[in-house]
Amino acid sequence: MIMPFKDFYRKEKCIALHAQSRRFRIVKYCVLLAVAVGVYAWKGLAATGLLFLVLFLAGICLHFFFRWKTEAWTKSWGLYKRIPFEGE
């Protein structure tokens, strides 16, 4: 069954907004900022940019891995707990 784009977008948006707590996001971005400052001071701008490119690609891969294991966010798996969506 193919999901209409509007429903697909709504579901992905819900996951993006609710899958991580506000506290987790704050800590995550503080850690990323501290790492960026440290790498910049140690190796410079090119190394910092490369680090964030690698982290970005790893994040995309992890997103699609979780999406596959949770069957498009419909089942709990590992640390991810199923989030009910609007309209379900």
PDB file of N, CA, C and O in Angstrom:
ATOM      1  N   MET A   1       0.846  -1.176   0.000  1.00  0.00           N
ATOM      2  CA  MET A   1       0.000   0.000   0.000  1.00  0.00           C
ATOM      3  C   MET A   1       0.897   1.246   0.000  1.00  0.00           C
ATOM      4  O   MET A   1       1.774   1.381   0.852  1.00  0.00           O
ATOM      5  N   ILE A   2       0.678   2.128  -0.933  1.00  0.00           N
ATOM      6  CA  ILE A   2       1.467   3.348  -1.051  1.00  0.00           C
ATOM      7  C   ILE A   2       0.751   4.473  -0.317  1.00  0.00           C
ATOM      8  O   ILE A   2      -0.440   4.711  -0.518  1.00  0.00           O
ATOM      9  N   MET A   3       1.498   5.154   0.532  1.00  0.00           N
ATOM     10  CA  MET A   3       0.959   6.253   1.322  1.00  0.00           C
ATOM     11  C   MET A   3       1.011   7.542   0.512  1.00  0.00           C
ATOM     12  O   MET A   3       2.033   7.834  -0.110  1.00  0.00           O
ATOM     13  N   PRO A   4      -0.069   8.318   0.506  1.00  0.00           N
ATOM     14  CA  PRO A   4      -0.030   9.618  -0.175  1.00  0.00           C
ATOM     15  C   PRO A   4       1.063  10.505   0.429  1.00  0.00           C
ATOM     16  O   PRO A   4       1.373  10.397   1.615  1.00  0.00           O
ATOM     17  N   PHE A   5       1.640  11.376  -0.390  1.00  0.00           N
ATOM     18  CA  PHE A   5       2.752  12.212   0.046  1.00  0.00           C
ATOM     19  C   PHE A   5       2.376  13.067   1.253  1.00  0.00           C
ATOM     20  O   PHE A   5       3.199  13.251   2.150  1.00  0.00           O
ATOM     21  N   LYS A   6       1.175  13.583   1.293  1.00  0.00           N
ATOM     22  CA  LYS A   6       0.738  14.427   2.410  1.00  0.00           C
ATOM     23  C   LYS A   6       0.810  13.656   3.730  1.00  0.00           C
ATOM     24  O   LYS A   6       1.286  14.183   4.735  1.00  0.00           O
ATOM     25  N   ASP A   7       0.338  12.408   3.724  1.00  0.00           N
ATOM     26  CA  ASP A   7       0.391  11.581   4.934  1.00  0.00           C
ATOM     27  C   ASP A   7       1.832  11.214   5.283  1.00  0.00           C
ATOM     28  O   ASP A   7       2.212  11.213   6.454  1.00  0.00           O
ATOM     29  N   PHE A   8       2.626  10.904   4.270  1.00  0.00           N
ATOM     30  CA  PHE A   8       4.037  10.585   4.476  1.00  0.00           C
ATOM     31  C   PHE A   8       4.753  11.758   5.130  1.00  0.00           C
ATOM     32  O   PHE A   8       5.495  11.576   6.095  1.00  0.00           O
ATOM     33  N   TYR A   9       4.535  12.953   4.610  1.00  0.00           N
ATOM     34  CA  TYR A   9       5.162  14.160   5.142  1.00  0.00           C
ATOM     35  C   TYR A   9       4.725  14.409   6.581  1.00  0.00           C
ATOM     36  O   TYR A   9       5.551  14.746   7.429  1.00  0.00           O
ATOM     37  N   ARG A  10       3.440  14.247   6.862  1.00  0.00           N
ATOM     38  CA  ARG A  10       2.907  14.475   8.201  1.00  0.00           C
ATOM     39  C   ARG A  10       3.526  13.490   9.204  1.00  0.00           C
ATOM     40  O   ARG A  10       3.868  13.866  10.325  1.00  0.00           O
ATOM     41  N   LYS A  11       3.663  12.237   8.789  1.00  0.00           N
ATOM     42  CA  LYS A  11       4.237  11.208   9.663  1.00  0.00           C
ATOM     43  C   LYS A  11       5.709  11.496   9.947  1.00  0.00           C
ATOM     44  O   LYS A  11       6.140  11.420  11.098  1.00  0.00           O
ATOM     45  N   GLU A  12       6.485  11.824   8.917  1.00  0.00           N
ATOM     46  CA  GLU A  12       7.906  12.119   9.100  1.00  0.00           C
ATOM     47  C   GLU A  12       8.101  13.372   9.956  1.00  0.00           C
ATOM     48  O   GLU A  12       9.023  13.428  10.770  1.00  0.00           O
ATOM     49  N   LYS A  13       7.253  14.359   9.778  1.00  0.00           N
ATOM     50  CA  LYS A  13       7.322  15.587  10.570  1.00  0.00           C
ATOM     51  C   LYS A  13       7.036  15.285  12.042  1.00  0.00           C
ATOM     52  O   LYS A  13       7.703  15.817  12.929  1.00  0.00           O
ATOM     53  N   CYS A  14       6.059  14.445  12.293  1.00  0.00           N
ATOM     54  CA  CYS A  14       5.721  14.054  13.663  1.00  0.00           C
ATOM     55  C   CYS A  14       6.903  13.348  14.322  1.00  0.00           C
ATOM     56  O   CYS A  14       7.217  13.624  15.480  1.00  0.00           O
ATOM     57  N   ILE A  15       7.559  12.446  13.605  1.00  0.00           N
ATOM     58  CA  ILE A  15       8.734  11.750  14.135  1.00  0.00           C
ATOM     59  C   ILE A  15       9.844  12.745  14.427  1.00  0.00           C
ATOM     60  O   ILE A  15      10.468  12.684  15.486  1.00  0.00           O
ATOM     61  N   ALA A  16      10.094  13.652  13.508  1.00  0.00           N
ATOM     62  CA  ALA A  16      11.172  14.633  13.682  1.00  0.00           C
ATOM     63  C   ALA A  16      10.934  15.507  14.910  1.00  0.00           C
ATOM     64  O   ALA A  16      11.886  15.878  15.598  1.00  0.00           O
ATOM     65  N   LEU A  17       9.689  15.836  15.189  1.00  0.00           N
ATOM     66  CA  LEU A  17       9.381  16.739  16.297  1.00  0.00           C
ATOM     67  C   LEU A  17       9.237  16.039  17.644  1.00  0.00           C
ATOM     68  O   LEU A  17       9.464  16.663  18.681  1.00  0.00           O
ATOM     69  N   HIS A  18       8.864  14.755  17.656  1.00  0.00           N
ATOM     70  CA  HIS A  18       8.522  14.093  18.912  1.00  0.00           C
ATOM     71  C   HIS A  18       9.392  12.894  19.291  1.00  0.00           C
ATOM     72  O   HIS A  18       9.230  12.363  20.390  1.00  0.00           O
ATOM     73  N   ALA A  19      10.292  12.453  18.442  1.00  0.00           N
ATOM     74  CA  ALA A  19      11.069  11.251  18.746  1.00  0.00           C
ATOM     75  C   ALA A  19      12.156  11.505  19.787  1.00  0.00           C
ATOM     76  O   ALA A  19      12.582  10.569  20.464  1.00  0.00           O
ATOM     77  N   GLN A  20      12.615  12.751  19.932  1.00  0.00           N
ATOM     78  CA  GLN A  20      13.627  13.089  20.928  1.00  0.00           C
ATOM     79  C   GLN A  20      13.058  14.148  21.870  1.00  0.00           C
ATOM     80  O   GLN A  20      12.376  15.081  21.446  1.00  0.00           O
ATOM     81  N   SER A  21      13.355  13.977  23.158  1.00  0.00           N
ATOM     82  CA  SER A  21      12.871  14.954  24.129  1.00  0.00           C
ATOM     83  C   SER A  21      13.625  16.272  23.970  1.00  0.00           C
ATOM     84  O   SER A  21      14.703  16.315  23.377  1.00  0.00           O
ATOM     85  N   ARG A  22      13.052  17.331  24.500  1.00  0.00           N
ATOM     86  CA  ARG A  22      13.685  18.647  24.434  1.00  0.00           C
ATOM     87  C   ARG A  22      15.028  18.621  25.170  1.00  0.00           C
ATOM     88  O   ARG A  22      16.011  19.185  24.689  1.00  0.00           O
ATOM     89  N   ARG A  23      15.069  17.974  26.320  1.00  0.00           N
ATOM     90  CA  ARG A  23      16.315  17.887  27.095  1.00  0.00           C
ATOM     91  C   ARG A  23      17.397  17.163  26.303  1.00  0.00           C
ATOM     92  O   ARG A  23      18.547  17.602  26.280  1.00  0.00           O
ATOM     93  N   PHE A  24      17.035  16.053  25.653  1.00  0.00           N
ATOM     94  CA  PHE A  24      17.996  15.302  24.851  1.00  0.00           C
ATOM     95  C   PHE A  24      18.558  16.179  23.731  1.00  0.00           C
ATOM     96  O   PHE A  24      19.764  16.174  23.485  1.00  0.00           O
ATOM     97  N   ARG A  25      17.692  16.925  23.059  1.00  0.00           N
ATOM     98  CA  ARG A  25      18.147  17.796  21.966  1.00  0.00           C
ATOM     99  C   ARG A  25      19.092  18.877  22.459  1.00  0.00           C
ATOM    100  O   ARG A  25      20.089  19.173  21.800  1.00  0.00           O
ATOM    101  N   ILE A  26      18.794  19.473  23.615  1.00  0.00           N
ATOM    102  CA  ILE A  26      19.655  20.516  24.165  1.00  0.00           C
ATOM    103  C   ILE A  26      21.036  19.949  24.483  1.00  0.00           C
ATOM    104  O   ILE A  26      22.055  20.545  24.132  1.00  0.00           O
ATOM    105  N   VAL A  27      21.065  18.802  25.145  1.00  0.00           N
ATOM    106  CA  VAL A  27      22.347  18.170  25.478  1.00  0.00           C
ATOM    107  C   VAL A  27      23.090  17.786  24.197  1.00  0.00           C
ATOM    108  O   VAL A  27      24.300  17.989  24.101  1.00  0.00           O
ATOM    109  N   LYS A  28      22.378  17.235  23.220  1.00  0.00           N
ATOM    110  CA  LYS A  28      22.993  16.824  21.960  1.00  0.00           C
ATOM    111  C   LYS A  28      23.675  18.006  21.273  1.00  0.00           C
ATOM    112  O   LYS A  28      24.822  17.895  20.838  1.00  0.00           O
ATOM    113  N   TYR A  29      22.981  19.129  21.175  1.00  0.00           N
ATOM    114  CA  TYR A  29      23.560  20.278  20.490  1.00  0.00           C
ATOM    115  C   TYR A  29      24.673  20.940  21.301  1.00  0.00           C
ATOM    116  O   TYR A  29      25.594  21.506  20.713  1.00  0.00           O
ATOM    117  N   CYS A  30      24.616  20.888  22.610  1.00  0.00           N
ATOM    118  CA  CYS A  30      25.727  21.381  23.435  1.00  0.00           C
ATOM    119  C   CYS A  30      26.970  20.520  23.224  1.00  0.00           C
ATOM    120  O   CYS A  30      28.076  21.047  23.111  1.00  0.00           O
ATOM    121  N   VAL A  31      26.795  19.210  23.170  1.00  0.00           N
ATOM    122  CA  VAL A  31      27.925  18.308  22.920  1.00  0.00           C
ATOM    123  C   VAL A  31      28.490  18.556  21.520  1.00  0.00           C
ATOM    124  O   VAL A  31      29.708  18.630  21.356  1.00  0.00           O
ATOM    125  N   LEU A  32      27.627  18.684  20.511  1.00  0.00           N
ATOM    126  CA  LEU A  32      28.101  18.952  19.155  1.00  0.00           C
ATOM    127  C   LEU A  32      28.873  20.269  19.076  1.00  0.00           C
ATOM    128  O   LEU A  32      29.900  20.352  18.403  1.00  0.00           O
ATOM    129  N   LEU A  33      28.379  21.286  19.760  1.00  0.00           N
ATOM    130  CA  LEU A  33      29.069  22.573  19.776  1.00  0.00           C
ATOM    131  C   LEU A  33      30.437  22.456  20.447  1.00  0.00           C
ATOM    132  O   LEU A  33      31.419  23.005  19.948  1.00  0.00           O
ATOM    133  N   ALA A  34      30.509  21.748  21.567  1.00  0.00           N
ATOM    134  CA  ALA A  34      31.783  21.568  22.266  1.00  0.00           C
ATOM    135  C   ALA A  34      32.771  20.792  21.398  1.00  0.00           C
ATOM    136  O   ALA A  34      33.951  21.138  21.341  1.00  0.00           O
ATOM    137  N   VAL A  35      32.300  19.758  20.731  1.00  0.00           N
ATOM    138  CA  VAL A  35      33.161  18.978  19.833  1.00  0.00           C
ATOM    139  C   VAL A  35      33.630  19.855  18.676  1.00  0.00           C
ATOM    140  O   VAL A  35      34.804  19.811  18.308  1.00  0.00           O
ATOM    141  N   ALA A  36      32.736  20.645  18.100  1.00  0.00           N
ATOM    142  CA  ALA A  36      33.106  21.524  16.983  1.00  0.00           C
ATOM    143  C   ALA A  36      34.179  22.519  17.403  1.00  0.00           C
ATOM    144  O   ALA A  36      35.145  22.734  16.671  1.00  0.00           O
ATOM    145  N   VAL A  37      34.020  23.123  18.566  1.00  0.00           N
ATOM    146  CA  VAL A  37      35.009  24.087  19.051  1.00  0.00           C
ATOM    147  C   VAL A  37      36.345  23.386  19.277  1.00  0.00           C
ATOM    148  O   VAL A  37      37.395  23.915  18.911  1.00  0.00           O
ATOM    149  N   GLY A  38      36.308  22.202  19.875  1.00  0.00           N
ATOM    150  CA  GLY A  38      37.540  21.466  20.124  1.00  0.00           C
ATOM    151  C   GLY A  38      38.266  21.062  18.850  1.00  0.00           C
ATOM    152  O   GLY A  38      39.483  21.220  18.748  1.00  0.00           O
ATOM    153  N   VAL A  39      37.518  20.536  17.872  1.00  0.00           N
ATOM    154  CA  VAL A  39      38.132  20.130  16.605  1.00  0.00           C
ATOM    155  C   VAL A  39      38.636  21.351  15.843  1.00  0.00           C
ATOM    156  O   VAL A  39      39.699  21.297  15.224  1.00  0.00           O
ATOM    157  N   TYR A  40      37.891  22.442  15.881  1.00  0.00           N
ATOM    158  CA  TYR A  40      38.330  23.669  15.207  1.00  0.00           C
ATOM    159  C   TYR A  40      39.636  24.188  15.813  1.00  0.00           C
ATOM    160  O   TYR A  40      40.549  24.580  15.088  1.00  0.00           O
ATOM    161  N   ALA A  41      39.718  24.189  17.147  1.00  0.00           N
ATOM    162  CA  ALA A  41      40.933  24.665  17.811  1.00  0.00           C
ATOM    163  C   ALA A  41      42.116  23.738  17.544  1.00  0.00           C
ATOM    164  O   ALA A  41      43.261  24.184  17.472  1.00  0.00           O
ATOM    165  N   TRP A  42      41.828  22.445  17.399  1.00  0.00           N
ATOM    166  CA  TRP A  42      42.891  21.461  17.232  1.00  0.00           C
ATOM    167  C   TRP A  42      43.370  21.356  15.786  1.00  0.00           C
ATOM    168  O   TRP A  42      44.573  21.373  15.524  1.00  0.00           O
ATOM    169  N   LYS A  43      42.404  21.244  14.824  1.00  0.00           N
ATOM    170  CA  LYS A  43      42.753  20.963  13.425  1.00  0.00           C
ATOM    171  C   LYS A  43      42.288  22.012  12.424  1.00  0.00           C
ATOM    172  O   LYS A  43      42.710  21.978  11.268  1.00  0.00           O
ATOM    173  N   GLY A  44      41.434  22.939  12.832  1.00  0.00           N
ATOM    174  CA  GLY A  44      41.012  23.991  11.916  1.00  0.00           C
ATOM    175  C   GLY A  44      39.648  23.752  11.283  1.00  0.00           C
ATOM    176  O   GLY A  44      38.952  22.782  11.581  1.00  0.00           O
ATOM    177  N   LEU A  45      39.297  24.679  10.395  1.00  0.00           N
ATOM    178  CA  LEU A  45      37.971  24.691   9.785  1.00  0.00           C
ATOM    179  C   LEU A  45      37.734  23.508   8.851  1.00  0.00           C
ATOM    180  O   LEU A  45      36.635  22.953   8.844  1.00  0.00           O
ATOM    181  N   ALA A  46      38.720  23.110   8.072  1.00  0.00           N
ATOM    182  CA  ALA A  46      38.538  21.996   7.124  1.00  0.00           C
ATOM    183  C   ALA A  46      38.213  20.698   7.856  1.00  0.00           C
ATOM    184  O   ALA A  46      37.337  19.945   7.429  1.00  0.00           O
ATOM    185  N   ALA A  47      38.915  20.437   8.954  1.00  0.00           N
ATOM    186  CA  ALA A  47      38.658  19.210   9.720  1.00  0.00           C
ATOM    187  C   ALA A  47      37.283  19.261  10.378  1.00  0.00           C
ATOM    188  O   ALA A  47      36.592  18.244  10.453  1.00  0.00           O
ATOM    189  N   THR A  48      36.885  20.432  10.852  1.00  0.00           N
ATOM    190  CA  THR A  48      35.567  20.581  11.463  1.00  0.00           C
ATOM    191  C   THR A  48      34.467  20.339  10.428  1.00  0.00           C
ATOM    192  O   THR A  48      33.484  19.652  10.703  1.00  0.00           O
ATOM    193  N   GLY A  49      34.643  20.908   9.243  1.00  0.00           N
ATOM    194  CA  GLY A  49      33.673  20.688   8.167  1.00  0.00           C
ATOM    195  C   GLY A  49      33.600  19.226   7.772  1.00  0.00           C
ATOM    196  O   GLY A  49      32.508  18.696   7.567  1.00  0.00           O
ATOM    197  N   LEU A  50      34.741  18.568   7.663  1.00  0.00           N
ATOM    198  CA  LEU A  50      34.765  17.137   7.322  1.00  0.00           C
ATOM    199  C   LEU A  50      34.081  16.312   8.407  1.00  0.00           C
ATOM    200  O   LEU A  50      33.322  15.392   8.104  1.00  0.00           O
ATOM    201  N   LEU A  51      34.348  16.640   9.669  1.00  0.00           N
ATOM    202  CA  LEU A  51      33.705  15.929  10.782  1.00  0.00           C
ATOM    203  C   LEU A  51      32.191  16.034  10.684  1.00  0.00           C
ATOM    204  O   LEU A  51      31.485  15.035  10.820  1.00  0.00           O
ATOM    205  N   PHE A  52      31.689  17.243  10.448  1.00  0.00           N
ATOM    206  CA  PHE A  52      30.237  17.409  10.385  1.00  0.00           C
ATOM    207  C   PHE A  52      29.639  16.774   9.128  1.00  0.00           C
ATOM    208  O   PHE A  52      28.490  16.334   9.154  1.00  0.00           O
ATOM    209  N   LEU A  53      30.380  16.720   8.056  1.00  0.00           N
ATOM    210  CA  LEU A  53      29.908  15.990   6.880  1.00  0.00           C
ATOM    211  C   LEU A  53      29.770  14.511   7.200  1.00  0.00           C
ATOM    212  O   LEU A  53      28.765  13.891   6.853  1.00  0.00           O
ATOM    213  N   VAL A  54      30.765  13.944   7.854  1.00  0.00           N
ATOM    214  CA  VAL A  54      30.721  12.526   8.238  1.00  0.00           C
ATOM    215  C   VAL A  54      29.578  12.274   9.221  1.00  0.00           C
ATOM    216  O   VAL A  54      28.851  11.290   9.085  1.00  0.00           O
ATOM    217  N   LEU A  55      29.415  13.154  10.205  1.00  0.00           N
ATOM    218  CA  LEU A  55      28.317  13.003  11.162  1.00  0.00           C
ATOM    219  C   LEU A  55      26.953  13.126  10.480  1.00  0.00           C
ATOM    220  O   LEU A  55      26.021  12.402  10.832  1.00  0.00           O
ATOM    221  N   PHE A  56      26.827  14.027   9.518  1.00  0.00           N
ATOM    222  CA  PHE A  56      25.586  14.191   8.771  1.00  0.00           C
ATOM    223  C   PHE A  56      25.248  12.910   8.004  1.00  0.00           C
ATOM    224  O   PHE A  56      24.113  12.434   8.048  1.00  0.00           O
ATOM    225  N   LEU A  57      26.242  12.356   7.301  1.00  0.00           N
ATOM    226  CA  LEU A  57      26.011  11.124   6.537  1.00  0.00           C
ATOM    227  C   LEU A  57      25.686   9.953   7.464  1.00  0.00           C
ATOM    228  O   LEU A  57      24.825   9.133   7.147  1.00  0.00           O
ATOM    229  N   ALA A  58      26.370   9.871   8.606  1.00  0.00           N
ATOM    230  CA  ALA A  58      26.076   8.814   9.574  1.00  0.00           C
ATOM    231  C   ALA A  58      24.652   8.967  10.120  1.00  0.00           C
ATOM    232  O   ALA A  58      23.957   7.972  10.324  1.00  0.00           O
ATOM    233  N   GLY A  59      24.220  10.199  10.354  1.00  0.00           N
ATOM    234  CA  GLY A  59      22.861  10.452  10.833  1.00  0.00           C
ATOM    235  C   GLY A  59      21.806  10.044   9.832  1.00  0.00           C
ATOM    236  O   GLY A  59      20.775   9.483  10.204  1.00  0.00           O
ATOM    237  N   ILE A  60      22.055  10.323   8.557  1.00  0.00           N
ATOM    238  CA  ILE A  60      21.115   9.915   7.500  1.00  0.00           C
ATOM    239  C   ILE A  60      21.023   8.392   7.445  1.00  0.00           C
ATOM    240  O   ILE A  60      19.932   7.826   7.363  1.00  0.00           O
ATOM    241  N   CYS A  61      22.183   7.739   7.490  1.00  0.00           N
ATOM    242  CA  CYS A  61      22.200   6.262   7.462  1.00  0.00           C
ATOM    243  C   CYS A  61      21.461   5.695   8.677  1.00  0.00           C
ATOM    244  O   CYS A  61      20.685   4.748   8.545  1.00  0.00           O
ATOM    245  N   LEU A  62      21.698   6.266   9.850  1.00  0.00           N
ATOM    246  CA  LEU A  62      21.032   5.803  11.061  1.00  0.00           C
ATOM    247  C   LEU A  62      19.520   6.021  10.973  1.00  0.00           C
ATOM    248  O   LEU A  62      18.741   5.170  11.403  1.00  0.00           O
ATOM    249  N   HIS A  63      19.110   7.152  10.422  1.00  0.00           N
ATOM    250  CA  HIS A  63      17.679   7.430  10.244  1.00  0.00           C
ATOM    251  C   HIS A  63      17.020   6.346   9.387  1.00  0.00           C
ATOM    252  O   HIS A  63      15.985   5.792   9.759  1.00  0.00           O
ATOM    253  N   PHE A  64      17.628   6.054   8.247  1.00  0.00           N
ATOM    254  CA  PHE A  64      17.024   5.053   7.362  1.00  0.00           C
ATOM    255  C   PHE A  64      17.113   3.648   7.945  1.00  0.00           C
ATOM    256  O   PHE A  64      16.240   2.821   7.681  1.00  0.00           O
ATOM    257  N   PHE A  65      18.157   3.357   8.740  1.00  0.00           N
ATOM    258  CA  PHE A  65      18.243   2.068   9.413  1.00  0.00           C
ATOM    259  C   PHE A  65      17.088   1.913  10.403  1.00  0.00           C
ATOM    260  O   PHE A  65      16.413   0.883  10.417  1.00  0.00           O
ATOM    261  N   PHE A  66      16.861   2.946  11.237  1.00  0.00           N
ATOM    262  CA  PHE A  66      15.749   2.889  12.185  1.00  0.00           C
ATOM    263  C   PHE A  66      14.408   2.832  11.459  1.00  0.00           C
ATOM    264  O   PHE A  66      13.495   2.126  11.886  1.00  0.00           O
ATOM    265  N   ARG A  67      14.295   3.568  10.375  1.00  0.00           N
ATOM    266  CA  ARG A  67      13.045   3.545   9.606  1.00  0.00           C
ATOM    267  C   ARG A  67      12.769   2.149   9.072  1.00  0.00           C
ATOM    268  O   ARG A  67      11.622   1.701   9.071  1.00  0.00           O
ATOM    269  N   TRP A  68      13.805   1.458   8.619  1.00  0.00           N
ATOM    270  CA  TRP A  68      13.672   0.090   8.108  1.00  0.00           C
ATOM    271  C   TRP A  68      13.307  -0.868   9.247  1.00  0.00           C
ATOM    272  O   TRP A  68      12.392  -1.679   9.102  1.00  0.00           O
ATOM    273  N   LYS A  69      14.016  -0.782  10.380  1.00  0.00           N
ATOM    274  CA  LYS A  69      13.782  -1.709  11.485  1.00  0.00           C
ATOM    275  C   LYS A  69      12.429  -1.488  12.158  1.00  0.00           C
ATOM    276  O   LYS A  69      11.857  -2.427  12.712  1.00  0.00           O
ATOM    277  N   THR A  70      11.915  -0.269  12.118  1.00  0.00           N
ATOM    278  CA  THR A  70      10.620   0.008  12.746  1.00  0.00           C
ATOM    279  C   THR A  70       9.472  -0.074  11.745  1.00  0.00           C
ATOM    280  O   THR A  70       8.326   0.240  12.069  1.00  0.00           O
ATOM    281  N   GLU A  71       9.792  -0.500  10.526  1.00  0.00           N
ATOM    282  CA  GLU A  71       8.798  -0.601   9.449  1.00  0.00           C
ATOM    283  C   GLU A  71       8.055   0.718   9.288  1.00  0.00           C
ATOM    284  O   GLU A  71       6.840   0.802   9.470  1.00  0.00           O
ATOM    285  N   ALA A  72       8.821   1.740   8.942  1.00  0.00           N
ATOM    286  CA  ALA A  72       8.321   3.108   8.705  1.00  0.00           C
ATOM    287  C   ALA A  72       7.647   3.681   9.946  1.00  0.00           C
ATOM    288  O   ALA A  72       6.570   4.271   9.867  1.00  0.00           O
ATOM    289  N   TRP A  73       8.298   3.498  11.089  1.00  0.00           N
ATOM    290  CA  TRP A  73       7.887   4.057  12.373  1.00  0.00           C
ATOM    291  C   TRP A  73       6.590   3.456  12.900  1.00  0.00           C
ATOM    292  O   TRP A  73       5.932   4.088  13.726  1.00  0.00           O
ATOM    293  N   THR A  74       6.197   2.270  12.460  1.00  0.00           N
ATOM    294  CA  THR A  74       4.944   1.668  12.921  1.00  0.00           C
ATOM    295  C   THR A  74       5.139   0.671  14.052  1.00  0.00           C
ATOM    296  O   THR A  74       4.159   0.277  14.685  1.00  0.00           O
ATOM    297  N   LYS A  75       6.378   0.245  14.331  1.00  0.00           N
ATOM    298  CA  LYS A  75       6.649  -0.734  15.393  1.00  0.00           C
ATOM    299  C   LYS A  75       7.797  -0.244  16.258  1.00  0.00           C
ATOM    300  O   LYS A  75       8.693   0.453  15.783  1.00  0.00           O
ATOM    301  N   SER A  76       7.763  -0.615  17.529  1.00  0.00           N
ATOM    302  CA  SER A  76       8.867  -0.298  18.423  1.00  0.00           C
ATOM    303  C   SER A  76      10.042  -1.206  18.091  1.00  0.00           C
ATOM    304  O   SER A  76       9.859  -2.360  17.702  1.00  0.00           O
ATOM    305  N   TRP A  77      11.245  -0.678  18.247  1.00  0.00           N
ATOM    306  CA  TRP A  77      12.454  -1.475  18.031  1.00  0.00           C
ATOM    307  C   TRP A  77      13.602  -0.826  18.776  1.00  0.00           C
ATOM    308  O   TRP A  77      13.829   0.376  18.634  1.00  0.00           O
ATOM    309  N   GLY A  78      14.333  -1.602  19.571  1.00  0.00           N
ATOM    310  CA  GLY A  78      15.469  -1.066  20.302  1.00  0.00           C
ATOM    311  C   GLY A  78      15.046   0.060  21.228  1.00  0.00           C
ATOM    312  O   GLY A  78      14.095  -0.088  21.995  1.00  0.00           O
ATOM    313  N   LEU A  79      15.745   1.179  21.160  1.00  0.00           N
ATOM    314  CA  LEU A  79      15.421   2.324  22.012  1.00  0.00           C
ATOM    315  C   LEU A  79      14.220   3.113  21.507  1.00  0.00           C
ATOM    316  O   LEU A  79      13.649   3.918  22.243  1.00  0.00           O
ATOM    317  N   TYR A  80      13.831   2.885  20.243  1.00  0.00           N
ATOM    318  CA  TYR A  80      12.692   3.624  19.676  1.00  0.00           C
ATOM    319  C   TYR A  80      11.386   2.999  20.144  1.00  0.00           C
ATOM    320  O   TYR A  80      11.180   1.795  19.996  1.00  0.00           O
ATOM    321  N   LYS A  81      10.525   3.802  20.697  1.00  0.00           N
ATOM    322  CA  LYS A  81       9.181   3.361  21.083  1.00  0.00           C
ATOM    323  C   LYS A  81       8.186   4.005  20.138  1.00  0.00           C
ATOM    324  O   LYS A  81       8.266   5.202  19.859  1.00  0.00           O
ATOM    325  N   ARG A  82       7.247   3.209  19.645  1.00  0.00           N
ATOM    326  CA  ARG A  82       6.275   3.685  18.659  1.00  0.00           C
ATOM    327  C   ARG A  82       5.536   4.912  19.179  1.00  0.00           C
ATOM    328  O   ARG A  82       5.094   4.949  20.327  1.00  0.00           O
ATOM    329  N   ILE A  83       5.410   5.919  18.306  1.00  0.00           N
ATOM    330  CA  ILE A  83       4.699   7.153  18.617  1.00  0.00           C
ATOM    331  C   ILE A  83       3.398   7.141  17.825  1.00  0.00           C
ATOM    332  O   ILE A  83       3.434   7.034  16.599  1.00  0.00           O
ATOM    333  N   PRO A  84       2.243   7.247  18.495  1.00  0.00           N
ATOM    334  CA  PRO A  84       0.990   7.304  17.723  1.00  0.00           C
ATOM    335  C   PRO A  84       0.908   8.611  16.933  1.00  0.00           C
ATOM    336  O   PRO A  84       1.261   9.675  17.439  1.00  0.00           O
ATOM    337  N   PHE A  85       0.440   8.517  15.692  1.00  0.00           N
ATOM    338  CA  PHE A  85       0.343   9.672  14.812  1.00  0.00           C
ATOM    339  C   PHE A  85      -1.067  10.204  14.789  1.00  0.00           C
ATOM    340  O   PHE A  85      -2.027   9.498  15.098  1.00  0.00           O
ATOM    341  N   GLU A  86      -1.174  11.484  14.410  1.00  0.00           N
ATOM    342  CA  GLU A  86      -2.492  12.080  14.227  1.00  0.00           C
ATOM    343  C   GLU A  86      -3.207  11.339  13.115  1.00  0.00           C
ATOM    344  O   GLU A  86      -2.613  11.067  12.072  1.00  0.00           O
ATOM    345  N   GLY A  87      -4.454  11.013  13.316  1.00  0.00           N
ATOM    346  CA  GLY A  87      -5.212  10.346  12.271  1.00  0.00           C
ATOM    347  C   GLY A  87      -5.183   8.827  12.380  1.00  0.00           C
ATOM    348  O   GLY A  87      -5.797   8.147  11.558  1.00  0.00           O
ATOM    349  N   GLU A  88      -4.483   8.275  13.375  1.00  0.00           N
ATOM    350  CA  GLU A  88      -4.468   6.819  13.545  1.00  0.00           C
ATOM    351  C   GLU A  88      -5.492   6.396  14.555  1.00  0.00           C
ATOM    352  O   GLU A  88      -5.629   5.205  14.833  1.00  0.00           O
TER     353      GLU A  88
END
